[in-house]
């Protein structure tokens, strides 16, 4: 099955960091797999509503699990887009 064909919810465990963009949505990135350079390799991009965050976003990277719905796989950028339902630290 291709990543863009995933239906339903996924639970993704990883080391996330906030992109720094603030507004109605907060975006977190995590490397996918074990690339030599995590900033250049494939990534998971998780988007959630900023107003739904219960605690302050940690500085730097942090371990978490994200329950969400796959939105799309962008093969050109190597990014799996996920809309978060919940993020557990």
N, C-alpha and C positions, 0 to 999 in steps of 0.2 A: 504494500500500500504506500502511496506517496504521501508526504507530509501534508500537502494541501487538501488531501481527501479525508483527513482525520475529522470525524464527527463525534460529538460528545465532549466530555471534559477530560483534561489531562492534569496530572500532578507532576510538577517539575521541581526537582531539588537541585539547588545550585548556589554559587557565590555571586550575589547580585550587587550592583552599585547603581545609585540614582544618576540619571544623566545630568541633573542640575536644572532641567527645564521645569518651571513651576507654572501653575495655572490651574485650569479645571482638571487636568490629568497629570499624573506623575508617571514617569517612564523609568523602568529599571532594565538593565542589561546584564546578561550572564553569558560567559563563553559556553559554546556547545562543543562537546568532545574535549580533546586535549591538544589544542593548537600550540605551536611554538610561541606565537605572539597572540595572547587572548584578545587584544584590541583589534587585530586584523583578521582573525579566524571567524568561523561561523558563530552566530550568537542567537540567543533567545531575547526578544524584546517584549517585556511585559508592561502593559498599560493599565492603570487603575485610576479611579476617581480620587482626586486629592482630598476632597471633603470626607471621604470614607475612611481615611487613615486614622487609626486610633492613637498612634504614638508618632513621635518625631522620627523622621527617616535618619538612620545612622549615617555617619560620615564614612567614606571609604567603602570597602566591600564588606558584606555580611552574608552569613549562611541563612537560607530560608527555603521554604517550600511554597510553591505557588499553585493553587488550584484555579484553572482557567479554561477558556474555550479558544481553540486554535482559530485564528482569523485568516492567516495565509502564510505560505512559505515563499519568500522572495529569493529565488535561486541566484539571481544576479548579485545580490548583496550578501547572500548567505545568512539571511535573518528569518527566524521563525517568529511570527507576530502572534502574541497571546493576549486576550482580554482577561484580566484577573477577576476572579470571583472572591478569592481570599488569599492572603499572603501570611504564612505562619513563620515566625522566627524561632 
